[in-house]
């Protein structure tokens, strides 16, 4: 047997020398000659929840003026299960104004993102949300990221237990290093030359090969898109009692154009576990990926590739060995929707909940629409929570009866009242990633362009009587997973400026991938391809049939149930 050590990627070498996520970040922050970090630190700061970015709209002009790019930072704040208090919302809102670009981004992983933070403002920003018991450690990086959970509290009596479990998993898998506290909160770095892997009992010195994601859901709602996660946990209830969870492993939606060895994949169900053992099961799955994952080629280093390379039976056998017992057989369940239920729920005699549509997840003020100001005013007296959904929307949860009319009036006064009934279901359900100008991976627009495209799709939708047909539209600026594009019934994935690949055929329950239908379409091409399909759907669909099911049934695209079939 060869004793040649395995080849490691550049990032693995950086992680080896990073001193448990310290790197030279402190020195980078003190360098006032540039708005950027040292190159190696751009990898390590991701573990602290931040990405270094540039304003690509201004790159050419700054280059002409012989200036360095306008560097800034995105900070992603963890919100386990998407539940934030009113004071936490107030703090994030204030920090966006003080140090960011004045807006809040609600992400598809139920987190806050601040954009446009300058290097000199990173420390006061992080200290600011730390004061409200929020943090950004593990917001990004090669660790378990924000743990998702469907958030509408009226869905089930067991919801509180599931939410608590999401928080427990998040806490257990948070990195143990003190580097975050040292760099951002007190500025005193510790001597780590003698540190061992005991400092990170789950992750070890070099953490995971790539990012890792976990989500929980209560059927029949799949708004966390369970099967797109490395670990998906499906709550099983009986007579109102939470029994445990079906466990699914190996989901992930990112890929790379022209590299068919990369592909989106849905997670496989592997068994059932009682609630009290869920955290341990998650830990053991993480450690298998830590030990088995590909550390040579980052494009093939996610858990989905580990499982397909080793084989699911071998992976499950290893899990059972590490647990010391076998998972039980999966329990019956059924999903019927991955969308949010907009508007008011509850009644005037008790606590109410309001699900607000937030286009692109961007909380801002603009002429005639003052959502950010309205929520700022509401946060001053609301005693419930601000709950971020996995679909970039917001729930004002547990509203006291005395506050319901007041909240409604404030939203309407700012032009931001519940208007879901005025929007097509297509628009309400649409997702978009940030893309340009700040994302370095983006080939095309997404968040800034999608509303313009939806205006034109809405006209087609309304003309065919499909205003309430809940078609799932997803748009991304690149083939990565930020808006879960490959679970869209209609997905547009940016391939070049103004050009998108069109994918069709996922289903509403989040249990089937879509399939490439056309490539390199401009706006006219997108409308030309979709218009006849939507017209046919309006006339020929069967009762209750979704658009994705329709295009599969009629042979427009083939059903894609397995990642290895995605490119077929």
C-alpha positions as CSV (number, residue, x, y, z in Angstrom):
1,X,0.0,0.0,0.0
2,X,1.3,3.4,-0.9
3,X,2.4,5.6,2.0
4,X,2.4,8.8,-0.2
5,X,0.5,11.5,1.7
6,X,-2.7,12.6,0.0
7,X,-2.4,15.8,-2.1
8,X,-4.1,18.7,-0.5
9,X,-5.8,21.8,-2.0
10,X,-4.4,25.2,-1.4
11,X,-7.1,26.0,1.1
12,X,-6.3,22.9,3.1
13,X,-2.7,24.1,3.5
14,X,-4.0,27.5,4.6
15,X,-6.3,25.8,7.2
16,X,-3.3,23.7,8.5
17,X,-1.4,26.9,9.3
18,X,-4.3,29.0,10.5
19,X,-3.9,28.3,14.3
20,X,-7.5,27.4,14.9
21,X,-9.1,30.1,12.7
22,X,-6.7,32.9,13.8
23,X,-4.5,33.2,10.7
24,X,-3.1,36.7,10.5
25,X,-6.6,38.3,10.6
26,X,-5.6,40.6,13.4
27,X,-2.6,41.9,11.4
28,X,-4.8,42.3,8.3
29,X,-7.2,44.4,10.2
30,X,-4.5,46.7,11.4
31,X,-3.1,47.3,7.9
32,X,-4.5,50.7,6.9
33,X,-2.7,50.8,3.5
34,X,-5.4,48.6,1.9
35,X,-9.0,47.8,2.2
36,X,-8.3,44.1,1.7
37,X,-7.1,41.3,3.9
38,X,-3.9,39.2,3.5
39,X,-4.7,36.6,0.8
40,X,-4.7,33.6,3.2
41,X,-7.0,35.5,5.6
42,X,-9.7,35.7,2.9
43,X,-10.2,32.0,3.4
44,X,-10.0,32.0,7.2
45,X,-12.4,35.0,7.7
46,X,-15.2,32.9,6.1
47,X,-15.2,30.8,9.3
48,X,-15.9,34.0,11.2
49,X,-18.9,34.6,8.9
50,X,-17.5,37.1,6.4
51,X,-16.6,37.2,2.7
52,X,-14.3,39.8,1.2
53,X,-15.9,41.3,-1.9
54,X,-15.6,44.2,-4.3
55,X,-18.1,46.4,-6.0
56,X,-17.9,45.0,-9.5
57,X,-20.0,47.9,-10.8
58,X,-17.1,50.2,-10.0
59,X,-14.1,48.0,-10.7
60,X,-13.4,49.4,-14.2
61,X,-13.6,53.0,-13.1
62,X,-11.3,52.5,-10.1
63,X,-8.8,50.6,-12.3
64,X,-8.8,53.6,-14.7
65,X,-8.1,55.9,-11.8
66,X,-5.3,53.5,-10.7
67,X,-7.1,52.7,-7.5
68,X,-7.4,49.3,-5.9
69,X,-10.9,47.7,-6.1
70,X,-13.4,49.0,-3.6
71,X,-13.1,46.2,-1.1
72,X,-15.9,45.6,1.4
73,X,-17.2,42.7,3.4
74,X,-20.4,40.7,3.6
75,X,-21.2,39.5,7.2
76,X,-23.6,36.6,7.7
77,X,-25.1,36.4,11.1
78,X,-26.3,33.0,12.5
79,X,-29.9,32.8,13.5
80,X,-30.6,29.1,14.4
81,X,-34.0,28.1,13.1
82,X,-34.5,31.7,11.9
83,X,-35.9,33.1,15.2
84,X,-34.8,36.5,16.2
85,X,-36.1,38.8,19.0
86,X,-37.3,42.3,18.4
87,X,-34.2,43.8,20.1
88,X,-32.0,41.7,17.8
89,X,-33.9,43.0,14.8
90,X,-33.4,46.5,16.0
91,X,-29.7,46.0,16.4
92,X,-29.2,44.5,13.0
93,X,-31.3,47.3,11.5
94,X,-29.1,49.9,13.2
95,X,-25.8,48.2,12.2
96,X,-27.0,48.1,8.6
97,X,-27.3,51.8,8.7
98,X,-24.1,52.5,10.7
99,X,-21.7,50.2,8.9
100,X,-23.5,48.5,5.9
101,X,-25.3,49.7,2.8
102,X,-28.5,50.5,4.7
103,X,-30.3,47.3,3.9
104,X,-30.8,43.9,5.4
105,X,-30.6,40.7,3.3
106,X,-32.8,37.8,4.5
107,X,-31.1,34.7,3.1
108,X,-32.4,31.3,2.0
109,X,-30.7,29.8,5.1
110,X,-32.7,32.0,7.5
111,X,-29.9,34.3,8.3
112,X,-29.2,38.0,8.2
113,X,-26.5,39.4,5.8
114,X,-25.0,42.8,6.0
115,X,-23.4,44.1,2.8
116,X,-20.9,46.9,2.2
117,X,-19.0,46.8,5.5
118,X,-15.6,48.3,5.2
119,X,-12.6,46.5,6.8
120,X,-12.1,49.2,9.4
121,X,-15.8,48.6,10.5
122,X,-15.7,44.9,10.8
123,X,-14.8,44.8,14.5
124,X,-17.4,47.3,15.7
125,X,-20.0,45.6,13.5
126,X,-19.4,42.2,15.0
127,X,-19.2,43.7,18.5
128,X,-22.5,45.3,17.8
129,X,-24.5,42.2,17.1
130,X,-22.6,40.3,19.8
131,X,-24.2,42.8,22.3
132,X,-27.6,41.4,21.3
133,X,-26.5,37.8,21.7
134,X,-26.0,37.2,18.0
135,X,-22.8,36.0,16.3
136,X,-21.3,35.3,12.9
137,X,-18.9,32.4,13.8
138,X,-19.6,29.5,11.4
139,X,-21.9,31.8,9.3
140,X,-19.6,30.7,6.4
141,X,-16.5,28.4,6.1
142,X,-15.8,24.7,6.1
143,X,-18.0,24.0,9.1
144,X,-21.7,23.4,9.9
145,X,-23.5,26.6,9.0
146,X,-26.8,28.0,10.2
147,X,-29.2,25.2,11.2
148,X,-32.6,25.7,9.5
149,X,-36.1,24.9,10.7
150,X,-39.6,25.8,9.4
151,X,-40.6,28.7,11.5
152,X,-44.4,29.3,11.5
153,X,-45.5,28.6,15.1
154,X,-49.1,27.8,14.2
155,X,-48.0,24.7,12.1
156,X,-47.8,22.2,15.0
157,X,-47.8,21.8,18.7
158,X,-44.4,20.1,18.3
159,X,-42.9,23.1,16.6
160,X,-41.3,24.5,19.7
161,X,-39.5,21.2,20.3
162,X,-38.1,21.1,16.8
163,X,-37.0,24.7,17.0
164,X,-35.2,23.9,20.3
165,X,-33.5,21.0,18.7
166,X,-32.3,23.2,15.8
167,X,-30.7,25.5,18.4
168,X,-29.1,22.5,20.2
169,X,-27.6,21.1,17.0
170,X,-26.2,24.6,16.1
171,X,-24.6,25.0,19.6
172,X,-23.1,21.5,19.6
173,X,-21.5,22.0,16.1
174,X,-20.2,25.5,16.7
175,X,-16.4,25.7,16.5
176,X,-14.9,25.7,20.0
177,X,-11.9,27.9,19.1
178,X,-11.5,31.1,21.1
179,X,-10.2,32.9,18.0
180,X,-13.5,34.6,17.3
181,X,-13.7,36.1,20.8
182,X,-10.0,37.1,20.7
183,X,-10.1,38.8,17.3
184,X,-13.4,40.6,17.4
185,X,-14.4,41.1,21.0
186,X,-11.3,41.7,23.2
187,X,-8.4,41.8,20.7
188,X,-6.1,39.6,22.8
189,X,-4.8,36.6,20.9
190,X,-3.8,33.6,22.9
191,X,-0.6,31.5,22.5
192,X,-1.8,28.4,20.5
193,X,1.6,26.9,19.6
194,X,0.9,23.9,21.9
195,X,-2.8,23.5,20.9
196,X,-4.0,20.1,19.8
197,X,-7.1,18.7,18.1
198,X,-8.7,18.7,21.5
199,X,-9.4,22.3,20.9
200,X,-11.9,21.2,18.3
201,X,-13.2,17.8,19.4
202,X,-15.6,17.5,16.4
203,X,-13.8,19.2,13.6
204,X,-10.1,18.8,14.4
205,X,-7.3,21.1,13.3
206,X,-8.4,21.6,9.7
207,X,-12.1,21.5,10.1
208,X,-14.3,20.0,7.3
209,X,-13.3,19.7,3.6
210,X,-16.1,22.1,2.7
211,X,-19.3,23.7,4.0
212,X,-21.9,21.6,5.7
213,X,-25.7,22.3,6.1
214,X,-28.4,20.9,8.3
215,X,-32.2,21.5,8.2
216,X,-35.2,20.3,10.1
217,X,-38.8,20.3,9.0
218,X,-42.3,19.4,10.2
219,X,-44.4,17.7,7.5
220,X,-46.4,18.6,5.5
221,X,-44.3,21.7,5.1
222,X,-40.9,21.5,3.4
223,X,-40.0,25.2,3.3
224,X,-36.4,24.4,4.4
225,X,-36.0,22.2,1.4
226,X,-34.8,19.3,3.5
227,X,-33.3,17.2,0.7
228,X,-30.9,20.0,-0.4
229,X,-29.0,19.7,2.8
230,X,-26.1,17.5,3.9
231,X,-28.4,16.3,6.7
232,X,-32.1,16.6,6.5
233,X,-34.2,15.8,9.6
234,X,-37.9,15.2,9.1
235,X,-40.0,15.4,12.3
236,X,-42.4,12.5,12.9
237,X,-45.3,13.2,15.2
238,X,-48.0,10.9,16.5
239,X,-51.1,12.1,18.3
240,X,-49.4,15.5,18.7
241,X,-46.3,14.0,20.3
242,X,-42.8,14.3,18.7
243,X,-41.4,10.8,18.3
244,X,-38.2,11.5,16.5
245,X,-36.9,12.2,13.0
246,X,-36.3,10.5,9.7
247,X,-32.7,11.1,8.7
248,X,-31.6,12.0,5.2
249,X,-28.0,12.5,4.1
250,X,-26.0,13.8,1.1
251,X,-28.0,16.7,-0.3
252,X,-26.4,19.6,-2.0
253,X,-27.2,21.8,-5.0
254,X,-24.0,23.4,-6.2
255,X,-22.2,22.5,-9.4
256,X,-19.7,23.9,-11.9
257,X,-20.5,24.5,-15.6
258,X,-18.9,22.2,-18.1
259,X,-17.8,19.8,-15.3
260,X,-20.3,16.9,-15.4
261,X,-18.5,15.3,-12.4
262,X,-20.2,18.0,-10.4
263,X,-23.9,18.0,-10.0
264,X,-26.8,18.8,-7.6
265,X,-28.0,15.9,-5.5
266,X,-31.0,15.2,-3.2
267,X,-30.4,13.6,0.2
268,X,-31.1,9.9,0.7
269,X,-33.3,8.7,3.6
270,X,-31.3,6.3,5.8
271,X,-33.4,5.7,8.9
272,X,-35.2,7.0,11.9
273,X,-33.8,8.2,15.2
274,X,-35.5,9.3,18.4
275,X,-35.3,12.9,19.4
276,X,-32.8,12.5,22.2
277,X,-30.2,10.9,19.9
278,X,-30.4,13.4,17.0
279,X,-27.5,15.6,18.1
280,X,-25.2,12.6,18.4
281,X,-26.3,11.3,14.9
282,X,-25.5,14.7,13.4
283,X,-22.1,14.8,15.1
284,X,-21.2,11.3,13.8
285,X,-22.2,12.2,10.2
286,X,-20.1,15.3,10.4
287,X,-17.0,13.3,11.6
288,X,-17.4,10.8,8.8
289,X,-17.3,13.7,6.3
290,X,-14.3,15.2,8.2
291,X,-12.4,11.9,7.8
292,X,-13.6,10.7,4.4
293,X,-14.2,13.9,2.5
294,X,-12.0,14.9,-0.5
295,X,-9.4,17.4,0.6
296,X,-7.6,17.5,-2.7
297,X,-10.3,18.8,-5.1
298,X,-12.7,21.3,-3.5
299,X,-15.2,21.0,-6.3
300,X,-15.6,17.3,-5.2
301,X,-15.3,17.7,-1.5
302,X,-18.9,18.0,-0.4
303,X,-20.7,15.2,1.5
304,X,-22.8,14.3,-1.6
305,X,-19.6,13.3,-3.5
306,X,-18.2,11.5,-0.5
307,X,-21.4,9.3,-0.4
308,X,-21.4,8.7,-4.1
309,X,-17.7,7.8,-4.1
310,X,-17.9,5.4,-1.1
311,X,-21.4,4.2,-1.8
312,X,-24.4,4.8,0.5
313,X,-24.3,1.3,2.1
314,X,-20.7,1.8,3.2
315,X,-21.5,5.3,4.5
316,X,-24.4,4.0,6.5
317,X,-22.4,1.1,7.9
318,X,-19.7,3.5,9.1
319,X,-22.3,5.6,10.7
320,X,-23.8,2.7,12.6
321,X,-20.3,1.6,13.7
322,X,-19.5,5.1,15.1
323,X,-22.9,5.3,16.8
324,X,-22.7,1.8,18.3
325,X,-26.2,1.0,17.0
326,X,-28.3,1.0,13.8
327,X,-30.9,3.5,12.9
328,X,-34.5,2.2,12.8
329,X,-36.5,2.1,9.6
330,X,-37.9,5.3,8.3
331,X,-41.5,6.3,9.3
332,X,-44.2,7.5,6.9
333,X,-44.6,11.2,6.2
334,X,-45.8,13.4,3.4
335,X,-44.7,16.9,2.1
336,X,-47.0,18.9,0.0
337,X,-45.4,22.4,-0.2
338,X,-42.1,24.2,0.1
339,X,-43.7,27.7,0.0
340,X,-44.7,30.1,2.7
341,X,-48.3,30.7,3.7
342,X,-48.6,34.5,3.4
343,X,-50.9,36.8,5.4
344,X,-52.4,36.6,8.8
345,X,-52.9,33.4,10.8
346,X,-54.4,33.0,14.2
347,X,-57.3,35.1,15.4
348,X,-58.0,38.3,17.2
349,X,-58.6,36.5,20.6
350,X,-55.1,35.1,20.8
351,X,-51.6,35.5,19.4
352,X,-51.4,36.1,15.7
353,X,-48.7,35.7,13.0
354,X,-48.2,37.7,9.9
355,X,-46.1,36.3,7.0
356,X,-44.8,39.2,4.9
357,X,-43.5,38.8,1.3
358,X,-40.0,40.3,1.0
359,X,-38.9,40.5,-2.6
360,X,-35.5,39.0,-2.9
361,X,-35.2,39.0,0.8
362,X,-34.0,42.6,0.7
363,X,-35.3,44.8,3.6
364,X,-35.1,48.4,2.4
365,X,-36.8,51.7,1.9
366,X,-37.6,53.1,-1.5
367,X,-40.1,55.6,-2.8
368,X,-43.6,54.4,-1.9
369,X,-42.3,51.3,0.0
370,X,-40.8,51.7,3.4
371,X,-40.6,48.2,4.7
372,X,-37.4,48.8,6.6
373,X,-38.8,51.9,8.4
374,X,-42.0,50.1,9.2
375,X,-40.2,47.1,10.8
376,X,-38.0,49.5,12.7
377,X,-41.1,51.1,14.2
378,X,-42.7,47.8,14.9
379,X,-39.6,46.4,16.6
380,X,-39.9,49.1,19.3
381,X,-43.0,47.5,20.8
382,X,-43.5,44.0,19.3
383,X,-43.2,41.4,22.1
384,X,-43.0,38.4,19.8
385,X,-40.4,37.4,17.3
386,X,-39.1,38.3,13.9
387,X,-38.8,34.9,12.2
388,X,-36.8,34.6,8.9
389,X,-38.1,31.9,6.6
390,X,-36.1,29.7,4.2
391,X,-37.8,31.5,1.3
392,X,-36.4,34.9,2.1
393,X,-39.6,36.1,3.7
394,X,-40.4,37.4,7.2
395,X,-42.9,36.3,9.9
396,X,-44.0,38.7,12.6
397,X,-44.8,36.0,15.1
398,X,-46.7,35.8,18.3
399,X,-48.3,39.2,17.9
400,X,-50.4,40.3,20.9
401,X,-54.0,41.0,20.2
402,X,-53.6,44.6,21.2
403,X,-50.8,45.0,18.7
404,X,-52.4,43.5,15.6
405,X,-54.3,46.6,14.4
406,X,-51.3,48.8,15.2
407,X,-48.9,46.7,13.2
408,X,-51.3,46.5,10.2
409,X,-51.6,50.3,10.3
410,X,-47.9,50.9,10.5
411,X,-47.2,48.6,7.5
412,X,-49.9,50.3,5.4
413,X,-48.7,53.8,6.3
414,X,-45.3,52.9,4.9
415,X,-46.7,51.2,1.8
416,X,-45.5,47.9,3.1
417,X,-48.7,46.2,4.3
418,X,-49.6,42.6,3.6
419,X,-49.9,42.7,-0.1
420,X,-49.5,39.0,-1.0
421,X,-53.0,38.8,-2.3
422,X,-52.1,41.6,-4.8
423,X,-49.1,39.6,-6.1
424,X,-49.2,36.6,-8.3
425,X,-48.2,33.4,-6.6
426,X,-45.3,33.2,-9.1
427,X,-43.9,36.4,-7.6
428,X,-44.6,35.5,-4.0
429,X,-42.6,32.3,-4.3
430,X,-39.7,33.6,-6.4
431,X,-36.2,33.4,-4.9
432,X,-33.0,35.2,-6.1
433,X,-29.4,35.2,-4.9
434,X,-27.5,38.5,-4.4
435,X,-25.3,38.0,-7.5
436,X,-23.9,41.2,-9.0
437,X,-22.4,43.6,-8.0
438,X,-20.8,42.1,-4.9
439,X,-20.6,38.3,-5.5
440,X,-17.3,37.3,-7.1
441,X,-18.9,34.1,-8.4
442,X,-21.7,35.7,-10.4
443,X,-21.7,35.6,-14.2
444,X,-25.1,37.5,-14.4
445,X,-27.6,39.5,-12.5
446,X,-30.2,37.8,-10.2
447,X,-31.6,39.9,-7.3
448,X,-31.5,43.2,-9.2
449,X,-32.9,41.7,-12.4
450,X,-35.5,39.2,-11.3
451,X,-38.3,41.8,-10.5
452,X,-38.0,43.2,-14.0
453,X,-38.4,39.7,-15.5
454,X,-41.3,38.9,-13.2
455,X,-43.2,41.9,-14.4
456,X,-43.2,40.3,-17.9
457,X,-43.9,36.8,-16.6
458,X,-46.7,38.2,-14.5
459,X,-48.4,39.5,-17.7
460,X,-48.3,36.0,-19.2
461,X,-49.4,34.4,-16.0
462,X,-52.4,36.7,-15.6
463,X,-53.4,36.4,-19.3
464,X,-53.8,32.6,-18.8
465,X,-55.6,32.7,-15.5
466,X,-52.6,31.4,-13.5
467,X,-52.2,34.2,-11.0
468,X,-52.7,31.8,-8.1
469,X,-50.7,28.9,-9.6
470,X,-47.9,28.6,-7.2
471,X,-45.1,28.1,-9.7
472,X,-41.6,28.1,-8.1
473,X,-39.2,30.4,-9.8
474,X,-35.5,30.5,-8.8
475,X,-32.8,32.7,-10.2
476,X,-29.1,32.7,-9.5
477,X,-26.1,34.5,-11.0
478,X,-24.0,31.4,-11.2
479,X,-24.5,27.6,-10.9
480,X,-24.1,27.5,-7.1
481,X,-26.9,26.8,-4.7
482,X,-27.6,30.2,-3.0
483,X,-31.3,30.4,-4.1
484,X,-31.7,26.6,-4.4
485,X,-32.1,26.8,-8.2
486,X,-32.3,23.1,-9.0
487,X,-35.4,22.8,-6.9
488,X,-37.2,25.4,-9.0
489,X,-40.1,24.4,-11.3
490,X,-38.6,27.2,-13.4
491,X,-34.9,28.0,-12.7
492,X,-32.7,30.5,-14.5
493,X,-29.0,30.1,-13.8
494,X,-26.7,32.9,-15.0
495,X,-24.0,31.8,-17.5
496,X,-22.9,35.1,-18.9
497,X,-24.0,38.8,-18.7
498,X,-27.7,38.8,-19.6
499,X,-27.7,35.1,-20.5
500,X,-29.2,32.2,-18.5
501,X,-29.7,28.5,-18.7
502,X,-33.3,27.5,-18.2
503,X,-34.1,24.5,-16.1
504,X,-37.6,22.9,-15.7
505,X,-39.3,20.1,-13.8
506,X,-38.7,20.2,-10.0
507,X,-41.8,19.7,-7.9
508,X,-43.5,21.6,-5.1
509,X,-42.6,19.2,-2.4
510,X,-38.8,19.6,-3.0
511,X,-38.4,15.9,-3.8
512,X,-37.3,16.1,-7.4
513,X,-34.6,18.0,-9.2
514,X,-35.2,20.0,-12.4
515,X,-33.5,19.4,-15.8
516,X,-31.6,21.6,-18.3
517,X,-34.1,22.7,-21.0
518,X,-32.4,25.5,-22.9
519,X,-29.0,27.2,-22.7
520,X,-27.8,30.8,-23.0
521,X,-31.1,32.5,-23.2
522,X,-31.5,36.3,-23.1
523,X,-34.8,37.9,-21.8
524,X,-36.6,37.5,-25.1
525,X,-35.5,33.9,-25.3
526,X,-36.7,33.2,-21.8
527,X,-40.1,34.6,-22.5
528,X,-40.3,32.9,-25.9
529,X,-39.6,29.5,-24.3
530,X,-41.9,29.9,-21.3
531,X,-44.9,31.5,-22.9
532,X,-46.2,28.4,-24.8
533,X,-45.4,26.1,-21.9
534,X,-47.4,28.3,-19.5
535,X,-50.2,28.5,-22.1
536,X,-50.3,24.7,-22.4
537,X,-50.2,24.3,-18.7
538,X,-53.2,26.6,-18.2
539,X,-55.3,24.4,-20.6
540,X,-54.0,20.9,-20.2
541,X,-53.0,20.6,-16.5
542,X,-54.7,18.0,-14.3
543,X,-56.5,18.9,-11.1
544,X,-53.9,19.9,-8.5
545,X,-51.0,19.4,-10.9
546,X,-48.0,21.7,-10.4
547,X,-46.1,23.2,-13.4
548,X,-43.1,21.0,-12.7
549,X,-45.2,17.9,-12.7
550,X,-46.9,19.0,-15.9
551,X,-43.7,19.4,-17.9
552,X,-42.5,16.0,-16.7
553,X,-45.8,14.3,-17.5
554,X,-46.0,15.8,-20.9
555,X,-42.4,14.9,-21.8
556,X,-41.0,18.4,-22.0
557,X,-38.2,17.2,-19.7
558,X,-37.4,13.9,-18.0
559,X,-37.8,13.5,-14.2
560,X,-34.5,13.8,-12.3
561,X,-34.6,11.9,-9.1
562,X,-30.9,11.2,-8.6
563,X,-28.0,13.6,-8.9
564,X,-26.0,11.2,-11.1
565,X,-28.8,11.6,-13.7
566,X,-28.9,15.4,-13.6
567,X,-26.7,15.8,-16.7
568,X,-28.2,12.8,-18.6
